């Protein structure tokens, strides 16, 4: 099928970076800690590239952070595309939570870290980004990405928080509702956008794990 026909949807492959180095597991790093991938995270990166296989991408957009660069490197080599780095696709700024483990957030701030999306929607994270600030910086990136390759296929390699923001923007849902969507390390979520249709945005694949699927073959 020719992928640039006017009635063909724009496809976004939303890719979360692979697992980060062990010392940052269950730690709020966000945009302030530029951590690297673990060995498993490197395997996530290779599996993502293999899983994409012969998918003919038209573009790759990415966060500037190291864990994203390391994740997309195999995909870049396979596709031959030059990634477009958008600074505003960096991970959420977790403010005073940065460097704290999940259980430490409750100890020091009296709230459950598992409710971080709802907390951002309500009172906010001390000295961190608010929901409004986060949505306002990602929205122009999403518009740029959609406008760049209409009816084509684009990979967006970024972070769990940013993928949730993109889904919230596309589905016109509050960011807090995205807590219902699990976005794991090394996962792919595929969204089709076709403005000509009544249901213009459709989630075709959610939180697929290439490393698991390839291991099961």
C-alpha positions as CSV (number, residue, x, y, z in Angstrom):
1,X,0.0,0.0,0.0
2,X,1.3,3.5,-0.8
3,X,1.5,5.3,2.5
4,X,1.1,8.9,1.2
5,X,-2.4,8.6,-0.3
6,X,-4.7,11.4,1.0
7,X,-7.0,8.9,2.7
8,X,-4.2,7.1,4.5
9,X,-3.8,8.0,8.2
10,X,-0.8,9.7,9.7
11,X,0.9,7.0,11.9
12,X,2.8,7.9,15.1
13,X,5.1,5.3,16.6
14,X,5.5,6.6,20.2
15,X,8.6,4.9,21.6
16,X,9.7,5.1,25.2
17,X,13.4,4.8,25.9
18,X,14.8,1.5,27.3
19,X,15.5,0.7,30.9
20,X,17.8,3.2,32.6
21,X,20.9,2.3,34.7
22,X,20.0,0.5,37.9
23,X,21.0,3.3,40.3
24,X,18.1,5.3,38.9
25,X,15.4,2.6,39.2
26,X,12.3,4.0,40.9
27,X,14.0,7.4,41.2
28,X,12.5,10.6,39.8
29,X,15.1,11.8,37.3
30,X,12.9,13.6,34.9
31,X,14.6,16.3,32.8
32,X,17.2,17.2,35.5
33,X,19.2,13.9,35.5
34,X,20.6,12.8,32.1
35,X,20.9,9.1,32.9
36,X,22.2,6.4,30.5
37,X,20.6,3.0,29.6
38,X,21.3,-0.2,31.6
39,X,22.4,-3.4,29.8
40,X,18.8,-4.4,29.6
41,X,18.0,-1.0,28.2
42,X,20.5,-1.5,25.4
43,X,18.7,-4.8,24.6
44,X,15.4,-2.8,24.5
45,X,17.0,-0.5,22.0
46,X,18.1,-3.4,19.7
47,X,14.7,-5.1,20.0
48,X,12.9,-2.0,19.1
49,X,15.0,-1.6,15.9
50,X,14.4,-5.3,15.0
51,X,10.7,-5.1,15.8
52,X,10.3,-2.1,13.5
53,X,11.8,-4.3,10.8
54,X,10.8,-3.1,7.4
55,X,8.5,-0.4,8.6
56,X,9.3,2.5,6.2
57,X,9.5,5.6,8.5
58,X,9.4,9.0,7.0
59,X,10.9,10.8,10.0
60,X,12.2,10.3,13.5
61,X,11.7,13.0,16.2
62,X,13.3,12.7,19.6
63,X,14.0,14.1,23.0
64,X,17.6,15.4,23.4
65,X,18.3,13.3,26.5
66,X,21.0,10.6,26.6
67,X,18.7,7.7,27.4
68,X,16.6,8.5,24.3
69,X,19.7,8.9,22.0
70,X,21.0,5.5,23.1
71,X,17.6,4.0,22.5
72,X,17.1,5.3,19.0
73,X,20.7,4.8,17.8
74,X,20.0,1.2,16.4
75,X,16.8,2.5,14.8
76,X,18.6,5.4,13.2
77,X,21.3,3.1,11.8
78,X,18.6,0.7,10.4
79,X,16.5,3.5,8.9
80,X,19.2,5.8,7.6
81,X,17.2,8.8,8.8
82,X,18.6,11.8,10.6
83,X,16.6,12.3,13.8
84,X,15.1,15.7,14.4
85,X,15.8,16.6,18.1
86,X,13.1,18.7,19.8
87,X,14.2,20.1,23.2
88,X,10.7,20.3,24.4
89,X,10.3,16.5,24.1
90,X,12.5,16.2,27.2
91,X,11.1,14.4,30.2
92,X,9.0,16.1,32.9
93,X,10.7,18.5,35.3
94,X,9.9,16.9,38.7
95,X,11.3,19.8,40.7
96,X,12.0,19.1,44.3
97,X,11.1,15.4,43.8
98,X,14.2,15.0,41.5
99,X,16.6,12.4,42.9
100,X,14.0,11.0,45.4
101,X,12.9,7.4,45.2
102,X,9.2,6.7,44.9
103,X,8.9,5.7,48.6
104,X,11.0,8.8,49.5
105,X,8.4,11.1,48.0
106,X,5.8,10.0,50.5
107,X,8.3,10.3,53.3
108,X,9.4,13.8,52.4
109,X,6.4,15.3,50.8
110,X,3.5,13.4,52.3
111,X,2.0,12.3,49.0
112,X,2.0,9.0,47.0
113,X,4.4,9.1,44.1
114,X,2.0,6.8,42.2
115,X,-0.4,9.7,42.0
116,X,2.1,12.1,40.3
117,X,-0.2,12.8,37.3
118,X,-3.1,13.7,39.5
119,X,-0.8,15.8,41.8
120,X,0.4,17.7,38.8
121,X,-3.2,18.3,37.8
122,X,-4.1,19.6,41.2
123,X,-1.6,21.2,43.6
124,X,1.5,20.6,41.5
125,X,5.0,19.3,42.4
126,X,7.1,21.8,44.3
127,X,9.3,23.8,41.9
128,X,8.4,21.3,39.1
129,X,6.3,21.7,36.0
130,X,2.6,22.2,36.2
131,X,0.3,20.3,33.9
132,X,-0.4,23.6,32.0
133,X,3.3,24.2,31.5
134,X,4.0,20.7,30.4
135,X,1.1,20.6,27.9
136,X,2.0,24.0,26.6
137,X,5.6,23.0,25.8
138,X,4.7,19.6,24.2
139,X,1.7,20.9,22.1
140,X,3.8,22.8,19.6
141,X,6.1,19.7,19.2
142,X,3.1,17.6,18.4
143,X,1.8,20.1,15.8
144,X,5.2,20.2,14.2
145,X,5.4,16.4,14.1
146,X,2.0,16.0,12.6
147,X,2.5,18.7,10.0
148,X,5.9,17.4,8.9
149,X,4.7,14.1,7.3
150,X,1.0,14.1,6.8
151,X,-0.3,10.6,5.8
152,X,3.2,9.2,6.6
153,X,4.9,7.2,9.4
154,X,6.8,9.0,12.1
155,X,8.7,7.6,15.1
156,X,8.7,9.8,18.2
157,X,11.4,8.5,20.7
158,X,10.9,10.1,24.1
159,X,9.8,9.4,27.7
160,X,6.9,7.8,29.5
161,X,5.6,11.2,30.8
162,X,5.8,12.8,27.4
163,X,4.0,9.9,25.7
164,X,1.2,10.3,28.2
165,X,1.1,14.1,27.4
166,X,0.9,13.3,23.6
167,X,-1.9,10.9,24.2
168,X,-3.8,13.4,26.4
169,X,-3.4,16.0,23.7
170,X,-4.5,13.7,20.8
171,X,-7.5,12.2,22.7
172,X,-8.4,15.6,24.3
173,X,-8.4,14.0,27.8
174,X,-7.1,15.4,31.1
175,X,-3.5,14.4,31.8
176,X,-4.5,12.8,35.0
177,X,-6.5,10.2,33.1
178,X,-3.4,9.0,31.5
179,X,-2.5,7.2,34.7
180,X,-4.8,4.4,33.3
181,X,-2.2,3.8,30.5
182,X,0.9,1.9,31.3
183,X,3.9,3.0,29.3
184,X,6.9,0.6,30.0
185,X,10.5,0.9,29.2
186,X,11.2,0.0,25.6
187,X,7.6,0.0,24.6
188,X,5.8,1.2,21.4
189,X,2.4,2.8,21.2
190,X,0.9,3.4,17.7
191,X,-1.6,6.1,17.1
192,X,-3.3,6.8,13.8
193,X,-4.5,10.4,13.0
194,X,-7.0,10.9,10.2
195,X,-8.7,14.3,10.4
196,X,-11.1,13.4,7.6
197,X,-12.8,10.9,9.9
198,X,-15.3,11.5,12.7
199,X,-13.1,9.5,15.1
200,X,-9.9,11.2,13.9
201,X,-7.5,9.7,16.4
202,X,-7.3,6.0,17.1
203,X,-4.9,4.1,19.3
204,X,-3.9,1.1,17.2
205,X,-1.4,-0.4,19.7
206,X,-0.7,0.4,23.3
207,X,2.4,-0.4,25.3
208,X,3.7,-3.2,23.0
209,X,7.0,-4.7,24.2
210,X,9.2,-5.7,21.3
211,X,11.8,-7.4,23.6
212,X,9.1,-9.8,24.9
213,X,7.6,-10.4,21.5
214,X,10.9,-11.2,19.9
215,X,11.9,-13.5,22.7
216,X,8.7,-15.5,22.3
217,X,9.4,-16.2,18.6
